[in-house]
Amino acid sequence: MMQNYNVNVPVMKGIAECAEMFGISQRYCRELAKTGAVRAVRVGRGKILVNVQSMADYFNRTSIPEDESPNQGGIQPIPVRL
């Protein structure tokens, strides 16, 4: 007879499915998993499963710093030596 344990099982998705879910490239998703930025495991013949909650947490805590924000338009001069 199987006992009923109160276990919180994480939702895991493959690279392609996770990348589509978060609107990122498969390459970037794989990079986040391999560098440890998000929780992931390798199963079978090298397939990577990504913890969906870990990916969501990563994007919820990540932001673009003020000094790295994209240019707000306009043409920027290029310094030229004459």
PyMOL Python script that loads the backbone (N, CA, C, O; Angstrom):
from pymol import cmd

cmd.read_pdbstr("""\
ATOM      1  N   MET A   1       0.834  -1.179   0.000  1.00  0.00           N
ATOM      2  CA  MET A   1       0.000   0.000   0.000  1.00  0.00           C
ATOM      3  C   MET A   1       0.880   1.244   0.000  1.00  0.00           C
ATOM      4  O   MET A   1       1.838   1.330   0.768  1.00  0.00           O
ATOM      5  N   MET A   2       0.563   2.185  -0.840  1.00  0.00           N
ATOM      6  CA  MET A   2       1.356   3.401  -0.983  1.00  0.00           C
ATOM      7  C   MET A   2       0.932   4.439   0.052  1.00  0.00           C
ATOM      8  O   MET A   2      -0.258   4.711   0.214  1.00  0.00           O
ATOM      9  N   GLN A   3       1.912   5.019   0.754  1.00  0.00           N
ATOM     10  CA  GLN A   3       1.615   6.044   1.745  1.00  0.00           C
ATOM     11  C   GLN A   3       1.464   7.390   1.065  1.00  0.00           C
ATOM     12  O   GLN A   3       2.084   7.644   0.033  1.00  0.00           O
ATOM     13  N   ASN A   4       0.653   8.239   1.634  1.00  0.00           N
ATOM     14  CA  ASN A   4       0.427   9.570   1.089  1.00  0.00           C
ATOM     15  C   ASN A   4       1.375  10.549   1.768  1.00  0.00           C
ATOM     16  O   ASN A   4       1.140  10.961   2.904  1.00  0.00           O
ATOM     17  N   TYR A   5       2.435  10.917   1.081  1.00  0.00           N
ATOM     18  CA  TYR A   5       3.407  11.865   1.606  1.00  0.00           C
ATOM     19  C   TYR A   5       3.065  13.255   1.086  1.00  0.00           C
ATOM     20  O   TYR A   5       2.616  13.413  -0.050  1.00  0.00           O
ATOM     21  N   ASN A   6       3.279  14.240   1.914  1.00  0.00           N
ATOM     22  CA  ASN A   6       3.057  15.622   1.516  1.00  0.00           C
ATOM     23  C   ASN A   6       4.347  16.129   0.878  1.00  0.00           C
ATOM     24  O   ASN A   6       5.204  16.698   1.555  1.00  0.00           O
ATOM     25  N   VAL A   7       4.477  15.915  -0.438  1.00  0.00           N
ATOM     26  CA  VAL A   7       5.696  16.249  -1.157  1.00  0.00           C
ATOM     27  C   VAL A   7       5.396  17.334  -2.190  1.00  0.00           C
ATOM     28  O   VAL A   7       4.420  17.250  -2.936  1.00  0.00           O
ATOM     29  N   ASN A   8       6.242  18.340  -2.217  1.00  0.00           N
ATOM     30  CA  ASN A   8       6.096  19.415  -3.190  1.00  0.00           C
ATOM     31  C   ASN A   8       6.975  19.071  -4.398  1.00  0.00           C
ATOM     32  O   ASN A   8       8.186  19.290  -4.369  1.00  0.00           O
ATOM     33  N   VAL A   9       6.370  18.541  -5.447  1.00  0.00           N
ATOM     34  CA  VAL A   9       7.108  18.120  -6.634  1.00  0.00           C
ATOM     35  C   VAL A   9       7.242  19.308  -7.586  1.00  0.00           C
ATOM     36  O   VAL A   9       6.232  19.891  -7.981  1.00  0.00           O
ATOM     37  N   PRO A  10       8.472  19.680  -7.964  1.00  0.00           N
ATOM     38  CA  PRO A  10       8.651  20.826  -8.865  1.00  0.00           C
ATOM     39  C   PRO A  10       8.199  20.508 -10.288  1.00  0.00           C
ATOM     40  O   PRO A  10       8.243  19.360 -10.728  1.00  0.00           O
ATOM     41  N   VAL A  11       7.769  21.540 -10.989  1.00  0.00           N
ATOM     42  CA  VAL A  11       7.408  21.402 -12.401  1.00  0.00           C
ATOM     43  C   VAL A  11       8.691  21.555 -13.210  1.00  0.00           C
ATOM     44  O   VAL A  11       9.391  22.561 -13.097  1.00  0.00           O
ATOM     45  N   MET A  12       8.992  20.547 -14.027  1.00  0.00           N
ATOM     46  CA  MET A  12      10.207  20.544 -14.835  1.00  0.00           C
ATOM     47  C   MET A  12       9.824  20.514 -16.312  1.00  0.00           C
ATOM     48  O   MET A  12       8.913  19.787 -16.706  1.00  0.00           O
ATOM     49  N   LYS A  13      10.521  21.304 -17.125  1.00  0.00           N
ATOM     50  CA  LYS A  13      10.268  21.359 -18.569  1.00  0.00           C
ATOM     51  C   LYS A  13      11.590  21.206 -19.315  1.00  0.00           C
ATOM     52  O   LYS A  13      12.651  21.573 -18.809  1.00  0.00           O
ATOM     53  N   GLY A  14      11.506  20.661 -20.520  1.00  0.00           N
ATOM     54  CA  GLY A  14      12.677  20.575 -21.383  1.00  0.00           C
ATOM     55  C   GLY A  14      13.082  21.958 -21.866  1.00  0.00           C
ATOM     56  O   GLY A  14      12.323  22.916 -21.720  1.00  0.00           O
ATOM     57  N   ILE A  15      14.263  22.066 -22.436  1.00  0.00           N
ATOM     58  CA  ILE A  15      14.798  23.347 -22.896  1.00  0.00           C
ATOM     59  C   ILE A  15      13.844  24.041 -23.878  1.00  0.00           C
ATOM     60  O   ILE A  15      13.534  25.220 -23.706  1.00  0.00           O
ATOM     61  N   ALA A  16      13.382  23.320 -24.899  1.00  0.00           N
ATOM     62  CA  ALA A  16      12.523  23.936 -25.924  1.00  0.00           C
ATOM     63  C   ALA A  16      11.222  24.457 -25.317  1.00  0.00           C
ATOM     64  O   ALA A  16      10.799  25.577 -25.599  1.00  0.00           O
ATOM     65  N   GLU A  17      10.601  23.636 -24.488  1.00  0.00           N
ATOM     66  CA  GLU A  17       9.322  24.021 -23.891  1.00  0.00           C
ATOM     67  C   GLU A  17       9.490  25.178 -22.909  1.00  0.00           C
ATOM     68  O   GLU A  17       8.657  26.083 -22.864  1.00  0.00           O
ATOM     69  N   CYS A  18      10.561  25.147 -22.128  1.00  0.00           N
ATOM     70  CA  CYS A  18      10.825  26.208 -21.160  1.00  0.00           C
ATOM     71  C   CYS A  18      11.143  27.525 -21.877  1.00  0.00           C
ATOM     72  O   CYS A  18      10.667  28.587 -21.478  1.00  0.00           O
ATOM     73  N   ALA A  19      11.943  27.445 -22.926  1.00  0.00           N
ATOM     74  CA  ALA A  19      12.294  28.646 -23.684  1.00  0.00           C
ATOM     75  C   ALA A  19      11.048  29.284 -24.288  1.00  0.00           C
ATOM     76  O   ALA A  19      10.892  30.505 -24.250  1.00  0.00           O
ATOM     77  N   GLU A  20      10.171  28.471 -24.838  1.00  0.00           N
ATOM     78  CA  GLU A  20       8.933  28.993 -25.423  1.00  0.00           C
ATOM     79  C   GLU A  20       8.046  29.608 -24.342  1.00  0.00           C
ATOM     80  O   GLU A  20       7.441  30.659 -24.554  1.00  0.00           O
ATOM     81  N   MET A  21       7.973  28.960 -23.202  1.00  0.00           N
ATOM     82  CA  MET A  21       7.137  29.438 -22.103  1.00  0.00           C
ATOM     83  C   MET A  21       7.552  30.833 -21.635  1.00  0.00           C
ATOM     84  O   MET A  21       6.707  31.665 -21.307  1.00  0.00           O
ATOM     85  N   PHE A  22       8.884  31.081 -21.608  1.00  0.00           N
ATOM     86  CA  PHE A  22       9.386  32.354 -21.105  1.00  0.00           C
ATOM     87  C   PHE A  22       9.755  33.342 -22.212  1.00  0.00           C
ATOM     88  O   PHE A  22      10.196  34.455 -21.927  1.00  0.00           O
ATOM     89  N   GLY A  23       9.580  32.944 -23.459  1.00  0.00           N
ATOM     90  CA  GLY A  23       9.847  33.849 -24.571  1.00  0.00           C
ATOM     91  C   GLY A  23      11.320  34.158 -24.765  1.00  0.00           C
ATOM     92  O   GLY A  23      11.688  35.277 -25.122  1.00  0.00           O
ATOM     93  N   ILE A  24      12.161  33.160 -24.529  1.00  0.00           N
ATOM     94  CA  ILE A  24      13.601  33.337 -24.710  1.00  0.00           C
ATOM     95  C   ILE A  24      14.101  32.280 -25.692  1.00  0.00           C
ATOM     96  O   ILE A  24      13.376  31.341 -26.020  1.00  0.00           O
ATOM     97  N   SER A  25      15.329  32.432 -26.154  1.00  0.00           N
ATOM     98  CA  SER A  25      15.885  31.452 -27.084  1.00  0.00           C
ATOM     99  C   SER A  25      16.277  30.182 -26.332  1.00  0.00           C
ATOM    100  O   SER A  25      16.546  30.206 -25.131  1.00  0.00           O
ATOM    101  N   GLN A  26      16.300  29.083 -27.065  1.00  0.00           N
ATOM    102  CA  GLN A  26      16.723  27.818 -26.471  1.00  0.00           C
ATOM    103  C   GLN A  26      18.174  27.903 -26.011  1.00  0.00           C
ATOM    104  O   GLN A  26      18.540  27.326 -24.987  1.00  0.00           O
ATOM    105  N   ARG A  27      18.983  28.609 -26.757  1.00  0.00           N
ATOM    106  CA  ARG A  27      20.396  28.758 -26.402  1.00  0.00           C
ATOM    107  C   ARG A  27      20.556  29.475 -25.054  1.00  0.00           C
ATOM    108  O   ARG A  27      21.352  29.059 -24.213  1.00  0.00           O
ATOM    109  N   TYR A  28      19.783  30.564 -24.859  1.00  0.00           N
ATOM    110  CA  TYR A  28      19.854  31.310 -23.607  1.00  0.00           C
ATOM    111  C   TYR A  28      19.327  30.467 -22.441  1.00  0.00           C
ATOM    112  O   TYR A  28      19.891  30.495 -21.347  1.00  0.00           O
ATOM    113  N   CYS A  29      18.255  29.727 -22.677  1.00  0.00           N
ATOM    114  CA  CYS A  29      17.693  28.848 -21.653  1.00  0.00           C
ATOM    115  C   CYS A  29      18.720  27.798 -21.234  1.00  0.00           C
ATOM    116  O   CYS A  29      18.900  27.539 -20.044  1.00  0.00           O
ATOM    117  N   ARG A  30      19.387  27.199 -22.206  1.00  0.00           N
ATOM    118  CA  ARG A  30      20.411  26.190 -21.929  1.00  0.00           C
ATOM    119  C   ARG A  30      21.576  26.814 -21.158  1.00  0.00           C
ATOM    120  O   ARG A  30      22.113  26.198 -20.238  1.00  0.00           O
ATOM    121  N   GLU A  31      21.965  28.027 -21.531  1.00  0.00           N
ATOM    122  CA  GLU A  31      23.067  28.720 -20.853  1.00  0.00           C
ATOM    123  C   GLU A  31      22.721  28.981 -19.382  1.00  0.00           C
ATOM    124  O   GLU A  31      23.559  28.781 -18.503  1.00  0.00           O
ATOM    125  N   LEU A  32      21.494  29.425 -19.119  1.00  0.00           N
ATOM    126  CA  LEU A  32      21.072  29.666 -17.737  1.00  0.00           C
ATOM    127  C   LEU A  32      21.122  28.378 -16.925  1.00  0.00           C
ATOM    128  O   LEU A  32      21.522  28.389 -15.761  1.00  0.00           O
ATOM    129  N   ALA A  33      20.718  27.274 -17.538  1.00  0.00           N
ATOM    130  CA  ALA A  33      20.733  25.982 -16.846  1.00  0.00           C
ATOM    131  C   ALA A  33      22.162  25.510 -16.593  1.00  0.00           C
ATOM    132  O   ALA A  33      22.481  25.068 -15.489  1.00  0.00           O
ATOM    133  N   LYS A  34      23.017  25.598 -17.601  1.00  0.00           N
ATOM    134  CA  LYS A  34      24.384  25.087 -17.467  1.00  0.00           C
ATOM    135  C   LYS A  34      25.240  25.913 -16.515  1.00  0.00           C
ATOM    136  O   LYS A  34      26.134  25.370 -15.867  1.00  0.00           O
ATOM    137  N   THR A  35      24.980  27.229 -16.417  1.00  0.00           N
ATOM    138  CA  THR A  35      25.775  28.076 -15.530  1.00  0.00           C
ATOM    139  C   THR A  35      25.267  28.053 -14.092  1.00  0.00           C
ATOM    140  O   THR A  35      25.909  28.594 -13.192  1.00  0.00           O
ATOM    141  N   GLY A  36      24.103  27.418 -13.878  1.00  0.00           N
ATOM    142  CA  GLY A  36      23.564  27.349 -12.530  1.00  0.00           C
ATOM    143  C   GLY A  36      22.724  28.547 -12.144  1.00  0.00           C
ATOM    144  O   GLY A  36      22.339  28.677 -10.982  1.00  0.00           O
ATOM    145  N   ALA A  37      22.428  29.430 -13.094  1.00  0.00           N
ATOM    146  CA  ALA A  37      21.584  30.590 -12.802  1.00  0.00           C
ATOM    147  C   ALA A  37      20.163  30.152 -12.448  1.00  0.00           C
ATOM    148  O   ALA A  37      19.476  30.818 -11.675  1.00  0.00           O
ATOM    149  N   VAL A  38      19.731  29.032 -13.018  1.00  0.00           N
ATOM    150  CA  VAL A  38      18.432  28.438 -12.690  1.00  0.00           C
ATOM    151  C   VAL A  38      18.661  26.966 -12.355  1.00  0.00           C
ATOM    152  O   VAL A  38      19.657  26.381 -12.781  1.00  0.00           O
ATOM    153  N   ARG A  39      17.762  26.373 -11.609  1.00  0.00           N
ATOM    154  CA  ARG A  39      17.893  24.972 -11.226  1.00  0.00           C
ATOM    155  C   ARG A  39      17.519  24.086 -12.404  1.00  0.00           C
ATOM    156  O   ARG A  39      16.507  24.308 -13.068  1.00  0.00           O
ATOM    157  N   ALA A  40      18.338  23.094 -12.652  1.00  0.00           N
ATOM    158  CA  ALA A  40      18.111  22.166 -13.760  1.00  0.00           C
ATOM    159  C   ALA A  40      18.822  20.858 -13.463  1.00  0.00           C
ATOM    160  O   ALA A  40      19.752  20.805 -12.657  1.00  0.00           O
ATOM    161  N   VAL A  41      18.366  19.800 -14.133  1.00  0.00           N
ATOM    162  CA  VAL A  41      19.002  18.488 -14.007  1.00  0.00           C
ATOM    163  C   VAL A  41      19.179  17.896 -15.394  1.00  0.00           C
ATOM    164  O   VAL A  41      18.417  18.186 -16.316  1.00  0.00           O
ATOM    165  N   ARG A  42      20.190  17.071 -15.519  1.00  0.00           N
ATOM    166  CA  ARG A  42      20.428  16.356 -16.779  1.00  0.00           C
ATOM    167  C   ARG A  42      19.880  14.940 -16.596  1.00  0.00           C
ATOM    168  O   ARG A  42      20.211  14.262 -15.623  1.00  0.00           O
ATOM    169  N   VAL A  43      19.044  14.501 -17.534  1.00  0.00           N
ATOM    170  CA  VAL A  43      18.437  13.177 -17.452  1.00  0.00           C
ATOM    171  C   VAL A  43      18.642  12.440 -18.766  1.00  0.00           C
ATOM    172  O   VAL A  43      18.834  13.058 -19.813  1.00  0.00           O
ATOM    173  N   GLY A  44      18.599  11.125 -18.704  1.00  0.00           N
ATOM    174  CA  GLY A  44      18.708  10.333 -19.931  1.00  0.00           C
ATOM    175  C   GLY A  44      19.996  10.593 -20.680  1.00  0.00           C
ATOM    176  O   GLY A  44      21.071  10.656 -20.085  1.00  0.00           O
ATOM    177  N   ARG A  45      19.884  10.742 -21.971  1.00  0.00           N
ATOM    178  CA  ARG A  45      21.055  10.952 -22.833  1.00  0.00           C
ATOM    179  C   ARG A  45      21.379  12.430 -23.002  1.00  0.00           C
ATOM    180  O   ARG A  45      21.485  12.931 -24.121  1.00  0.00           O
ATOM    181  N   GLY A  46      21.530  13.106 -21.903  1.00  0.00           N
ATOM    182  CA  GLY A  46      21.933  14.503 -21.948  1.00  0.00           C
ATOM    183  C   GLY A  46      20.797  15.503 -21.995  1.00  0.00           C
ATOM    184  O   GLY A  46      21.038  16.705 -22.109  1.00  0.00           O
ATOM    185  N   LYS A  47      19.544  15.025 -21.908  1.00  0.00           N
ATOM    186  CA  LYS A  47      18.415  15.946 -21.913  1.00  0.00           C
ATOM    187  C   LYS A  47      18.448  16.759 -20.632  1.00  0.00           C
ATOM    188  O   LYS A  47      18.715  16.224 -19.556  1.00  0.00           O
ATOM    189  N   ILE A  48      18.173  18.063 -20.748  1.00  0.00           N
ATOM    190  CA  ILE A  48      18.168  18.959 -19.598  1.00  0.00           C
ATOM    191  C   ILE A  48      16.724  19.310 -19.263  1.00  0.00           C
ATOM    192  O   ILE A  48      15.950  19.706 -20.134  1.00  0.00           O
ATOM    193  N   LEU A  49      16.372  19.158 -17.989  1.00  0.00           N
ATOM    194  CA  LEU A  49      15.071  19.586 -17.501  1.00  0.00           C
ATOM    195  C   LEU A  49      15.274  20.780 -16.582  1.00  0.00           C
ATOM    196  O   LEU A  49      16.100  20.743 -15.670  1.00  0.00           O
ATOM    197  N   VAL A  50      14.511  21.842 -16.834  1.00  0.00           N
ATOM    198  CA  VAL A  50      14.646  23.093 -16.089  1.00  0.00           C
ATOM    199  C   VAL A  50      13.489  23.219 -15.106  1.00  0.00           C
ATOM    200  O   VAL A  50      12.339  22.944 -15.448  1.00  0.00           O
ATOM    201  N   ASN A  51      13.800  23.635 -13.889  1.00  0.00           N
ATOM    202  CA  ASN A  51      12.790  23.900 -12.872  1.00  0.00           C
ATOM    203  C   ASN A  51      12.085  25.212 -13.240  1.00  0.00           C
ATOM    204  O   ASN A  51      12.704  26.276 -13.242  1.00  0.00           O
ATOM    205  N   VAL A  52      10.795  25.129 -13.549  1.00  0.00           N
ATOM    206  CA  VAL A  52      10.032  26.285 -14.032  1.00  0.00           C
ATOM    207  C   VAL A  52       9.981  27.403 -12.984  1.00  0.00           C
ATOM    208  O   VAL A  52      10.115  28.577 -13.328  1.00  0.00           O
ATOM    209  N   GLN A  53       9.789  27.047 -11.715  1.00  0.00           N
ATOM    210  CA  GLN A  53       9.723  28.068 -10.667  1.00  0.00           C
ATOM    211  C   GLN A  53      11.056  28.796 -10.527  1.00  0.00           C
ATOM    212  O   GLN A  53      11.082  30.003 -10.286  1.00  0.00           O
ATOM    213  N   SER A  54      12.156  28.072 -10.676  1.00  0.00           N
ATOM    214  CA  SER A  54      13.476  28.673 -10.603  1.00  0.00           C
ATOM    215  C   SER A  54      13.678  29.681 -11.741  1.00  0.00           C
ATOM    216  O   SER A  54      14.261  30.746 -11.540  1.00  0.00           O
ATOM    217  N   MET A  55      13.190  29.332 -12.938  1.00  0.00           N
ATOM    218  CA  MET A  55      13.294  30.249 -14.078  1.00  0.00           C
ATOM    219  C   MET A  55      12.453  31.496 -13.831  1.00  0.00           C
ATOM    220  O   MET A  55      12.900  32.610 -14.102  1.00  0.00           O
ATOM    221  N   ALA A  56      11.240  31.313 -13.319  1.00  0.00           N
ATOM    222  CA  ALA A  56      10.379  32.461 -13.014  1.00  0.00           C
ATOM    223  C   ALA A  56      11.030  33.355 -11.961  1.00  0.00           C
ATOM    224  O   ALA A  56      11.004  34.579 -12.084  1.00  0.00           O
ATOM    225  N   ASP A  57      11.609  32.751 -10.933  1.00  0.00           N
ATOM    226  CA  ASP A  57      12.293  33.518  -9.889  1.00  0.00           C
ATOM    227  C   ASP A  57      13.464  34.302 -10.469  1.00  0.00           C
ATOM    228  O   ASP A  57      13.698  35.448 -10.085  1.00  0.00           O
ATOM    229  N   TYR A  58      14.198  33.690 -11.389  1.00  0.00           N
ATOM    230  CA  TYR A  58      15.339  34.351 -12.026  1.00  0.00           C
ATOM    231  C   TYR A  58      14.887  35.632 -12.720  1.00  0.00           C
ATOM    232  O   TYR A  58      15.501  36.684 -12.545  1.00  0.00           O
ATOM    233  N   PHE A  59      13.820  35.546 -13.505  1.00  0.00           N
ATOM    234  CA  PHE A  59      13.360  36.725 -14.229  1.00  0.00           C
ATOM    235  C   PHE A  59      12.683  37.740 -13.311  1.00  0.00           C
ATOM    236  O   PHE A  59      12.702  38.935 -13.607  1.00  0.00           O
ATOM    237  N   ASN A  60      12.098  37.301 -12.224  1.00  0.00           N
ATOM    238  CA  ASN A  60      11.472  38.228 -11.283  1.00  0.00           C
ATOM    239  C   ASN A  60      12.493  39.043 -10.498  1.00  0.00           C
ATOM    240  O   ASN A  60      12.183  40.147 -10.051  1.00  0.00           O
ATOM    241  N   ARG A  61      13.700  38.522 -10.325  1.00  0.00           N
ATOM    242  CA  ARG A  61      14.719  39.257  -9.563  1.00  0.00           C
ATOM    243  C   ARG A  61      15.718  39.981 -10.466  1.00  0.00           C
ATOM    244  O   ARG A  61      16.577  40.712  -9.971  1.00  0.00           O
ATOM    245  N   THR A  62      15.617  39.789 -11.774  1.00  0.00           N
ATOM    246  CA  THR A  62      16.565  40.383 -12.710  1.00  0.00           C
ATOM    247  C   THR A  62      15.989  41.659 -13.305  1.00  0.00           C
ATOM    248  O   THR A  62      14.811  41.707 -13.659  1.00  0.00           O
ATOM    249  N   SER A  63      16.818  42.691 -13.415  1.00  0.00           N
ATOM    250  CA  SER A  63      16.383  43.937 -14.041  1.00  0.00           C
ATOM    251  C   SER A  63      17.558  44.577 -14.771  1.00  0.00           C
ATOM    252  O   SER A  63      18.710  44.191 -14.572  1.00  0.00           O
ATOM    253  N   ILE A  64      17.259  45.540 -15.602  1.00  0.00           N
ATOM    254  CA  ILE A  64      18.295  46.252 -16.350  1.00  0.00           C
ATOM    255  C   ILE A  64      18.729  47.454 -15.524  1.00  0.00           C
ATOM    256  O   ILE A  64      17.905  48.319 -15.227  1.00  0.00           O
ATOM    257  N   PRO A  65      20.003  47.532 -15.146  1.00  0.00           N
ATOM    258  CA  PRO A  65      20.492  48.691 -14.393  1.00  0.00           C
ATOM    259  C   PRO A  65      20.365  49.967 -15.223  1.00  0.00           C
ATOM    260  O   PRO A  65      20.368  49.924 -16.453  1.00  0.00           O
ATOM    261  N   GLU A  66      20.253  51.098 -14.533  1.00  0.00           N
ATOM    262  CA  GLU A  66      20.090  52.397 -15.198  1.00  0.00           C
ATOM    263  C   GLU A  66      21.169  52.661 -16.249  1.00  0.00           C
ATOM    264  O   GLU A  66      20.857  53.121 -17.347  1.00  0.00           O
ATOM    265  N   ASP A  67      22.430  52.376 -15.929  1.00  0.00           N
ATOM    266  CA  ASP A  67      23.520  52.680 -16.843  1.00  0.00           C
ATOM    267  C   ASP A  67      23.573  51.755 -18.050  1.00  0.00           C
ATOM    268  O   ASP A  67      24.307  52.035 -18.999  1.00  0.00           O
ATOM    269  N   GLU A  68      22.809  50.650 -18.042  1.00  0.00           N
ATOM    270  CA  GLU A  68      22.791  49.730 -19.170  1.00  0.00           C
ATOM    271  C   GLU A  68      21.496  49.796 -19.966  1.00  0.00           C
ATOM    272  O   GLU A  68      21.284  48.996 -20.878  1.00  0.00           O
ATOM    273  N   SER A  69      20.634  50.744 -19.627  1.00  0.00           N
ATOM    274  CA  SER A  69      19.358  50.824 -20.334  1.00  0.00           C
ATOM    275  C   SER A  69      19.594  51.259 -21.776  1.00  0.00           C
ATOM    276  O   SER A  69      20.542  51.994 -22.054  1.00  0.00           O
ATOM    277  N   PRO A  70      18.736  50.809 -22.698  1.00  0.00           N
ATOM    278  CA  PRO A  70      18.914  51.162 -24.097  1.00  0.00           C
ATOM    279  C   PRO A  70      18.809  52.664 -24.315  1.00  0.00           C
ATOM    280  O   PRO A  70      18.123  53.374 -23.579  1.00  0.00           O
ATOM    281  N   ASN A  71      19.506  53.126 -25.342  1.00  0.00           N
ATOM    282  CA  ASN A  71      19.487  54.544 -25.694  1.00  0.00           C
ATOM    283  C   ASN A  71      18.056  54.974 -26.003  1.00  0.00           C
ATOM    284  O   ASN A  71      17.304  54.230 -26.633  1.00  0.00           O
ATOM    285  N   GLN A  72      17.686  56.152 -25.567  1.00  0.00           N
ATOM    286  CA  GLN A  72      16.316  56.622 -25.738  1.00  0.00           C
ATOM    287  C   GLN A  72      16.105  57.338 -27.071  1.00  0.00           C
ATOM    288  O   GLN A  72      15.234  58.203 -27.167  1.00  0.00           O
ATOM    289  N   GLY A  73      16.853  57.011 -28.061  1.00  0.00           N
ATOM    290  CA  GLY A  73      16.645  57.575 -29.390  1.00  0.00           C
ATOM    291  C   GLY A  73      17.653  58.668 -29.708  1.00  0.00           C
ATOM    292  O   GLY A  73      18.468  59.056 -28.872  1.00  0.00           O
ATOM    293  N   GLY A  74      17.574  59.144 -30.921  1.00  0.00           N
ATOM    294  CA  GLY A  74      18.486  60.189 -31.344  1.00  0.00           C
ATOM    295  C   GLY A  74      19.736  59.609 -31.973  1.00  0.00           C
ATOM    296  O   GLY A  74      20.061  58.436 -31.791  1.00  0.00           O
ATOM    297  N   ILE A  75      20.416  60.441 -32.704  1.00  0.00           N
ATOM    298  CA  ILE A  75      21.656  60.036 -33.367  1.00  0.00           C
ATOM    299  C   ILE A  75      22.816  60.490 -32.501  1.00  0.00           C
ATOM    300  O   ILE A  75      22.882  61.646 -32.083  1.00  0.00           O
ATOM    301  N   GLN A  76      23.718  59.581 -32.242  1.00  0.00           N
ATOM    302  CA  GLN A  76      24.879  59.883 -31.430  1.00  0.00           C
ATOM    303  C   GLN A  76      26.083  60.156 -32.326  1.00  0.00           C
ATOM    304  O   GLN A  76      26.343  59.392 -33.255  1.00  0.00           O
ATOM    305  N   PRO A  77      26.827  61.244 -32.060  1.00  0.00           N
ATOM    306  CA  PRO A  77      28.013  61.527 -32.888  1.00  0.00           C
ATOM    307  C   PRO A  77      29.117  60.519 -32.624  1.00  0.00           C
ATOM    308  O   PRO A  77      29.263  60.021 -31.508  1.00  0.00           O
ATOM    309  N   ILE A  78      29.886  60.223 -33.648  1.00  0.00           N
ATOM    310  CA  ILE A  78      31.037  59.339 -33.537  1.00  0.00           C
ATOM    311  C   ILE A  78      32.276  60.211 -33.572  1.00  0.00           C
ATOM    312  O   ILE A  78      32.488  60.943 -34.539  1.00  0.00           O
ATOM    313  N   PRO A  79      33.107  60.144 -32.521  1.00  0.00           N
ATOM    314  CA  PRO A  79      34.315  60.977 -32.510  1.00  0.00           C
ATOM    315  C   PRO A  79      35.252  60.578 -33.661  1.00  0.00           C
ATOM    316  O   PRO A  79      35.527  59.396 -33.871  1.00  0.00           O
ATOM    317  N   VAL A  80      35.728  61.574 -34.389  1.00  0.00           N
ATOM    318  CA  VAL A  80      36.622  61.323 -35.528  1.00  0.00           C
ATOM    319  C   VAL A  80      37.823  62.229 -35.405  1.00  0.00           C
ATOM    320  O   VAL A  80      37.686  63.426 -35.156  1.00  0.00           O
ATOM    321  N   ARG A  81      39.019  61.652 -35.583  1.00  0.00           N
ATOM    322  CA  ARG A  81      40.247  62.456 -35.593  1.00  0.00           C
ATOM    323  C   ARG A  81      40.536  62.877 -37.019  1.00  0.00           C
ATOM    324  O   ARG A  81      40.511  62.054 -37.935  1.00  0.00           O
ATOM    325  N   LEU A  82      40.807  64.147 -37.206  1.00  0.00           N
ATOM    326  CA  LEU A  82      41.137  64.667 -38.544  1.00  0.00           C
ATOM    327  C   LEU A  82      42.585  64.995 -38.656  1.00  0.00           C
ATOM    328  O   LEU A  82      43.036  65.443 -39.710  1.00  0.00           O
TER     329      LEU A  82
END
""", "prot")
cmd.dss("prot")
cmd.show_as("cartoon", "prot")
cmd.util.cbc("prot")
cmd.orient("prot")
